């Protein structure tokens, strides 16, 4: 199957993620079958989609005249079987309950074509272990979206050991057509990239609050006025290049730790921006040039946040 052959997309689960994923596919011209076991959830999903589309129209991301045609691209149903037969791509977005996911994928294996891409939006489960007995495992993959799907640009894509290269490449092209940034992991790991890092942050956050070291407001203000300015510009890996990998190594060593990846770079003299190479290669640009570019972007980010949020809770 090629990208041009994908017309019908089945989304299973009309909740927090499912309705938003459906909206994105519909906005990009696909016929969407949104399936849930509960009629009231489907009805609520369409109300949310209409609200989302009006918001996007307010920001001129879509034309307001397109809203009805986009909604008409989405067919709501409680019938999984008939819609599975028509699907070129399936995205499962139901509760994180292994037994429920297995039950759904067994039905998909029975009723979908053998070349239909079967994707799970699971954020934490090892879906490939759960689905190890499902036929044609080469077409099973994860498409992990972020909330809200119609705003956040990235989708994490992760293959299982038996996922075919064709399925991976078609998934990449599909998300590029949706206007998304596909981030393809080398191999599957539960929680992917973002949730692994986010979970680590959450653990420290709750420790600070439970030990009465800081309030919720103090923690959020601290993050918004530091990492909130820096992370959108340099991420977390490149931020270490600006800290200096030699200093990063000293900090880790002082706590009794050791990260061979960093030690190897320090031995080579690849200390980050100040030497022109660290985790990133700055391609013969001088330190002053690199720092100036960073700081210009930091200042723009700071001005934007001050003007639009004033660092206050929503």
Protein Blocks (a to p, Z undefined) as FASTA:
>chain_A
ZZklpmbdcdehjbfmlmmmmmmmmmnopacddddfblklmmmmmmmmmmmmmmmmmnop
acfklmmmmmmmpccdfbfklmmmmpmbdcddbdfdfklmmmmmmmmmmmmcfklccddf
bfkbcfklmmmmpghkllgccddddddfklmmbdcddddfklcfklmmmmmmmmmmnopa
cdddfbdcehijmlmmmmmmmmmmmmmmmnopacfklmmmmmmmmmmmmmmmnommlmmm
mnopklmmmmmmmnopacfklmmmmmnopabjknopafbceehpafklmmmmmmmmmmmm
mmmmmmmnnopaZZ
